[in-house]
Amino acid sequence: MAMFYAPSTQGFYDSEINGGAIPKDAVEIDQSHYEALQAGQEDGKLIRAGADGAPCLADVPGPTAADLLYAAQVKRGQLMAEAALRIAPLQDAVDLGIATTAEVSALNAWKSFRVALNRLDLTVQPIVWPSQPQ
């Protein structure tokens, strides 16, 4: 039995199982190398083709700027939704003229929080998120 790795498919092939279906660019690897690659993958590494086409372990790439921006947009959306839920009943109490001093204070705090969220530049890392009112 021989084990192969094909850079074109980023896959492993066993000569006994795959026979003639092994890609032309496949390189043969020994069993110990295969096991080391599998162990590295279990530890969070990626298996990639090296310059010579042989498989090697690589670190998982970090998030891209687009990934970070999307995550920040999602977080801001969630915080804005929570702020809207907190503001609505407080604003109702103010509109009806029955708000307590504590409710007026809480309303202003939540509105200030919402404004601060809207003013955030989500393209600048790290983002310093405003604190939620208590």
Accessible surface in RSA format (square Angstrom, percent):
REM  Atomic radii and reference values for relative SASA: ProtOr
REM  Chains: A
REM  Algorithm: Lee & Richards
REM  Probe-radius: 1.40
REM  Slices: 20
REM RES _ NUM      All-atoms   Total-Side   Main-Chain    Non-polar    All polar
REM                ABS   REL    ABS   REL    ABS   REL    ABS   REL    ABS   REL
RES MET A   1   141.40  73.2  67.35  44.6  74.05 176.3  56.08  47.7  85.32 113.0
RES ALA A   2    24.46  22.5  19.90  30.7   4.56  10.4  24.07  33.9   0.39   1.0
RES MET A   3    22.04  11.4  19.49  12.9   2.55   6.1  18.34  15.6   3.70   4.9
RES PHE A   4    42.60  21.3  42.60  26.4   0.00   0.0  42.60  25.8   0.00   0.0
RES TYR A   5     0.33   0.2   0.33   0.2   0.00   0.0   0.29   0.2   0.04   0.0
RES ALA A   6     0.00   0.0   0.00   0.0   0.00   0.0   0.00   0.0   0.00   0.0
RES PRO A   7    36.79  26.8  25.67  23.4  11.12  40.4  25.91  21.4  10.88  67.6
RES SER A   8    83.76  70.8  40.48  54.0  43.28  99.7  48.49 103.3  35.26  49.4
RES THR A   9    74.44  52.9  45.22  45.8  29.22  69.6  52.60  70.6  21.84  33.0
RES GLN A  10   109.76  61.4  87.44  63.9  22.32  53.1  15.55  33.1  94.21  71.5
RES GLY A  11    19.09  23.5   0.00   N/A  19.09  23.5  19.09  52.4   0.00   0.0
RES PHE A  12    53.71  26.9  28.07  17.4  25.64  66.7  28.34  17.2  25.37  72.6
RES TYR A  13    35.96  16.8  34.44  19.6   1.51   3.9  21.07  15.8  14.88  18.3
RES ASP A  14    19.09  13.4  17.82  17.7   1.28   3.0   6.73  15.8  12.36  12.3
RES SER A  15    37.55  31.7  28.32  37.8   9.23  21.3  23.00  49.0  14.55  20.4
RES GLU A  16   129.82  74.5  93.17  70.5  36.65  87.3  41.41  80.1  88.41  72.2
RES ILE A  17   141.89  80.7 109.92  81.9  31.97  77.1 114.67  82.6  27.23  73.9
RES ASN A  18    46.81  32.3  36.58  35.3  10.23  24.6   4.18  10.0  42.64  41.2
RES GLY A  19    41.11  50.7   0.00   N/A  41.11  50.7  32.30  88.6   8.81  19.7
RES GLY A  20    89.80 110.7   0.00   N/A  89.80 110.7  45.22 124.1  44.58  99.9
RES ALA A  21    75.72  69.6  51.06  78.8  24.66  56.1  62.98  88.7  12.74  33.7
RES ILE A  22    37.41  21.3  20.35  15.2  17.06  41.1  20.51  14.8  16.91  45.9
RES PRO A  23    33.34  24.3  17.72  16.2  15.62  56.8  29.71  24.5   3.63  22.6
RES LYS A  24   212.37 103.6 174.73 107.2  37.64  89.6 127.46 114.7  84.91  90.4
RES ASP A  25    59.94  42.0  41.60  41.4  18.34  43.4  46.55 109.6  13.38  13.3
RES ALA A  26    21.61  19.9   1.89   2.9  19.73  44.9   1.89   2.7  19.73  52.3
RES VAL A  27    42.13  27.7  38.43  34.8   3.70   8.9  42.13  36.6   0.00   0.0
RES GLU A  28   115.28  66.2  86.73  65.6  28.55  68.0  25.59  49.5  89.69  73.2
RES ILE A  29    12.45   7.1   3.09   2.3   9.36  22.6   9.14   6.6   3.31   9.0
RES ASP A  30    91.73  64.3  78.78  78.4  12.95  30.6  43.38 102.1  48.34  48.2
RES GLN A  31    79.49  44.5  73.06  53.4   6.44  15.3  50.75 108.0  28.74  21.8
RES SER A  32    77.43  65.4  68.21  91.0   9.22  21.2  49.98 106.4  27.45  38.5
RES HIS A  33    63.30  34.6  58.20  40.5   5.10  13.0  41.36  42.6  21.93  25.5
RES TYR A  34    51.71  24.1  51.71  29.4   0.00   0.0  16.62  12.5  35.09  43.3
RES GLU A  35    96.74  55.5  90.57  68.5   6.17  14.7  35.09  67.9  61.65  50.3
RES ALA A  36    55.93  51.4  44.65  68.9  11.28  25.7  52.39  73.8   3.53   9.4
RES LEU A  37     3.59   2.0   3.58   2.6   0.01   0.0   3.58   2.5   0.01   0.0
RES GLN A  38    51.53  28.8  50.95  37.2   0.58   1.4  20.51  43.7  31.02  23.5
RES ALA A  39    51.53  47.4  47.63  73.5   3.89   8.9  50.25  70.8   1.28   3.4
RES GLY A  40     8.55  10.5   0.00   N/A   8.55  10.5   7.89  21.6   0.67   1.5
RES GLN A  41    89.73  50.2  79.29  58.0  10.44  24.8  20.23  43.1  69.50  52.7
RES GLU A  42   150.45  86.4 111.83  84.6  38.61  91.9  47.15  91.2 103.29  84.3
RES ASP A  43   123.11  86.2  88.05  87.6  35.07  82.9  28.74  67.6  94.37  94.1
RES GLY A  44    45.95  56.7   0.00   N/A  45.95  56.7  36.69 100.7   9.27  20.8
RES LYS A  45    80.83  39.4  77.57  47.6   3.26   7.8  44.81  40.3  36.02  38.4
RES LEU A  46    52.26  29.1  52.20  37.3   0.06   0.2  52.26  36.7   0.00   0.0
RES ILE A  47    21.57  12.3   9.43   7.0  12.14  29.3   9.43   6.8  12.14  32.9
RES ARG A  48    95.26  40.0  94.96  48.4   0.30   0.7  32.09  43.9  63.17  38.3
RES ALA A  49    42.81  39.4  16.85  26.0  25.96  59.1  16.85  23.7  25.96  68.8
RES GLY A  50    23.68  29.2   0.00   N/A  23.68  29.2  16.38  44.9   7.30  16.3
RES ALA A  51   125.34 115.2  69.89 107.8  55.46 126.1  83.74 117.9  41.60 110.2
RES ASP A  52   113.52  79.5  81.85  81.5  31.66  74.9  50.72 119.4  62.80  62.6
RES GLY A  53    14.44  17.8   0.00   N/A  14.44  17.8  13.62  37.4   0.82   1.8
RES ALA A  54    27.26  25.1  26.36  40.7   0.90   2.0  26.36  37.1   0.90   2.4
RES PRO A  55     3.23   2.4   0.00   0.0   3.23  11.7   0.00   0.0   3.23  20.1
RES CYS A  56    53.45  40.4  51.09  57.0   2.36   5.5  32.38  82.0  21.07  22.7
RES LEU A  57    71.24  39.7  44.35  31.7  26.89  67.6  44.36  31.2  26.88  72.3
RES ALA A  58    32.48  29.9  25.40  39.2   7.08  16.1  32.48  45.7   0.00   0.0
RES ASP A  59   101.36  71.0  86.15  85.7  15.21  36.0  32.00  75.3  69.37  69.2
RES VAL A  60    88.80  58.4  69.12  62.6  19.68  47.4  69.12  60.1  19.68  53.4
RES PRO A  61    91.32  66.6  68.81  62.7  22.51  81.8  79.34  65.5  11.99  74.5
RES GLY A  62    55.06  67.9   0.00   N/A  55.06  67.9  30.27  83.1  24.79  55.5
RES PRO A  63    89.94  65.5  66.36  60.5  23.57  85.7  71.94  59.4  18.00 111.9
RES THR A  64    80.07  57.0  72.27  73.3   7.80  18.6  77.16 103.6   2.91   4.4
RES ALA A  65    84.25  77.5  69.14 106.7  15.11  34.4  72.39 101.9  11.86  31.4
RES ALA A  66    72.73  66.9  60.81  93.8  11.92  27.1  66.17  93.2   6.56  17.4
RES ASP A  67    74.81  52.4  67.36  67.0   7.45  17.6  18.53  43.6  56.28  56.1
RES LEU A  68    64.65  36.0  62.11  44.4   2.54   6.4  62.31  43.8   2.34   6.3
RES LEU A  69    57.92  32.3  57.25  41.0   0.67   1.7  57.56  40.4   0.36   1.0
RES TYR A  70   148.51  69.3 148.01  84.2   0.50   1.3 106.13  79.8  42.38  52.2
RES ALA A  71    57.89  53.2  49.53  76.4   8.36  19.0  53.96  76.0   3.93  10.4
RES ALA A  72     6.19   5.7   2.22   3.4   3.97   9.0   5.69   8.0   0.50   1.3
RES GLN A  73    88.49  49.5  78.62  57.5   9.87  23.5  23.00  49.0  65.50  49.7
RES VAL A  74    62.00  40.8  54.29  49.1   7.71  18.6  60.88  52.9   1.13   3.1
RES LYS A  75    86.86  42.4  86.26  52.9   0.60   1.4  50.06  45.1  36.80  39.2
RES ARG A  76    55.35  23.2  55.35  28.2   0.00   0.0   4.64   6.3  50.71  30.7
RES GLY A  77    39.08  48.2   0.00   N/A  39.08  48.2  32.56  89.3   6.53  14.6
RES GLN A  78   117.56  65.7 106.65  77.9  10.91  26.0  43.48  92.6  74.08  56.2
RES LEU A  79    28.16  15.7  27.98  20.0   0.18   0.4  28.16  19.8   0.00   0.0
RES MET A  80    45.05  23.3  42.99  28.5   2.06   4.9  43.28  36.8   1.78   2.4
RES ALA A  81    56.58  52.0  47.16  72.8   9.42  21.4  55.27  77.8   1.30   3.5
RES GLU A  82    56.13  32.2  54.04  40.9   2.09   5.0  21.19  41.0  34.94  28.5
RES ALA A  83     0.00   0.0   0.00   0.0   0.00   0.0   0.00   0.0   0.00   0.0
RES ALA A  84    46.86  43.1  41.24  63.6   5.61  12.8  42.52  59.9   4.34  11.5
RES LEU A  85   136.49  76.0 126.06  90.2  10.43  26.2 127.02  89.2   9.47  25.5
RES ARG A  86   120.26  50.5 116.26  59.3   3.99   9.5  22.76  31.1  97.49  59.1
RES ILE A  87    10.18   5.8  10.18   7.6   0.00   0.0  10.18   7.3   0.00   0.0
RES ALA A  88    51.87  47.7  45.46  70.2   6.41  14.6  51.80  72.9   0.07   0.2
RES PRO A  89    79.54  58.0  70.15  63.9   9.39  34.1  72.70  60.0   6.84  42.5
RES LEU A  90    27.70  15.4  27.43  19.6   0.27   0.7  27.70  19.5   0.00   0.0
RES GLN A  91    45.15  25.2  45.15  33.0   0.00   0.0  27.82  59.2  17.33  13.1
RES ASP A  92    80.46  56.4  78.96  78.6   1.50   3.5  19.35  45.5  61.11  60.9
RES ALA A  93    11.97  11.0  10.01  15.4   1.96   4.5  11.63  16.4   0.34   0.9
RES VAL A  94    53.88  35.5  41.81  37.9  12.07  29.1  43.32  37.6  10.57  28.7
RES ASP A  95   103.30  72.4  65.56  65.3  37.73  89.2  30.59  72.0  72.70  72.5
RES LEU A  96   129.03  71.9 103.06  73.7  25.97  65.3 107.39  75.4  21.65  58.3
RES GLY A  97    66.88  82.5   0.00   N/A  66.88  82.5  34.83  95.6  32.05  71.8
RES ILE A  98   120.29  68.5  97.68  72.8  22.61  54.5 104.88  75.5  15.42  41.8
RES ALA A  99    30.65  28.2   3.74   5.8  26.91  61.2   3.76   5.3  26.89  71.2
RES THR A 100    76.04  54.1  68.69  69.6   7.35  17.5  73.04  98.1   3.00   4.5
RES THR A 101   122.07  86.8 111.06 112.6  11.02  26.3  78.83 105.9  43.25  65.4
RES ALA A 102    74.65  68.6  61.59  95.0  13.05  29.7  68.69  96.7   5.96  15.8
RES GLU A 103    56.87  32.6  55.82  42.2   1.05   2.5  14.73  28.5  42.13  34.4
RES VAL A 104    61.10  40.2  61.10  55.3   0.00   0.0  61.10  53.1   0.00   0.0
RES SER A 105    68.67  58.0  60.46  80.7   8.21  18.9  27.62  58.8  41.05  57.5
RES ALA A 106    32.36  29.8  25.73  39.7   6.63  15.1  31.87  44.9   0.49   1.3
RES LEU A 107     7.48   4.2   7.48   5.4   0.00   0.0   7.48   5.3   0.00   0.0
RES ASN A 108    82.88  57.2  80.88  78.2   2.00   4.8  24.97  60.1  57.91  56.0
RES ALA A 109    40.90  37.6  29.49  45.5  11.41  26.0  37.87  53.3   3.03   8.0
RES TRP A 110    13.04   5.2  13.04   6.3   0.00   0.0   4.89   2.6   8.15  13.2
RES LYS A 111    73.64  35.9  73.16  44.9   0.48   1.1  38.70  34.8  34.94  37.2
RES SER A 112    71.67  60.6  61.56  82.2  10.11  23.3  36.10  76.9  35.57  49.8
RES PHE A 113     7.71   3.9   2.16   1.3   5.55  14.4   7.02   4.3   0.69   2.0
RES ARG A 114    73.57  30.9  73.57  37.5   0.00   0.0  11.08  15.1  62.48  37.9
RES VAL A 115    67.09  44.1  66.38  60.1   0.71   1.7  67.09  58.3   0.00   0.0
RES ALA A 116    35.81  32.9  28.17  43.5   7.64  17.4  33.17  46.7   2.64   7.0
RES LEU A 117     0.00   0.0   0.00   0.0   0.00   0.0   0.00   0.0   0.00   0.0
RES ASN A 118    90.61  62.5  68.81  66.5  21.80  52.5  19.22  46.2  71.40  69.0
RES ARG A 119   194.92  81.8 163.22  83.2  31.70  75.5  61.50  84.0 133.42  80.9
RES LEU A 120    36.33  20.2  24.26  17.4  12.07  30.3  27.06  19.0   9.27  24.9
RES ASP A 121    80.93  56.7  65.86  65.6  15.07  35.6  36.75  86.5  44.19  44.1
RES LEU A 122    10.50   5.8   6.04   4.3   4.45  11.2   6.04   4.2   4.45  12.0
RES THR A 123    99.73  70.9  70.04  71.0  29.69  70.8  61.65  82.8  38.07  57.6
RES VAL A 124    86.74  57.1  82.73  74.9   4.01   9.7  86.10  74.8   0.64   1.7
RES GLN A 125    83.36  46.6  55.93  40.9  27.43  65.3  35.92  76.5  47.44  36.0
RES PRO A 126   115.01  83.8 106.93  97.5   8.08  29.4 107.31  88.6   7.70  47.9
RES ILE A 127    27.60  15.7   7.07   5.3  20.54  49.5  10.31   7.4  17.29  46.9
RES VAL A 128   125.12  82.3 111.60 101.0  13.52  32.6 115.02  99.9  10.09  27.4
RES TRP A 129    60.38  24.2  39.63  19.2  20.75  48.7  28.15  15.0  32.23  52.3
RES PRO A 130    35.61  26.0  16.86  15.4  18.75  68.2  28.20  23.3   7.41  46.1
RES SER A 131   103.89  87.8  77.48 103.4  26.41  60.8  45.63  97.2  58.26  81.6
RES GLN A 132    64.69  36.2  52.62  38.5  12.07  28.7  18.21  38.8  46.48  35.2
RES PRO A 133    28.23  20.6   7.49   6.8  20.74  75.4  19.31  15.9   8.91  55.4
RES GLN A 134   209.40 117.1 147.58 107.9  61.81 147.2  95.48 203.2 113.92  86.4
END  Absolute sums over single chains surface
CHAIN  1 A     8800.7       6828.6       1972.1       5275.4       3525.2
END  Absolute sums over all chains
TOTAL          8800.7       6828.6       1972.1       5275.4       3525.2
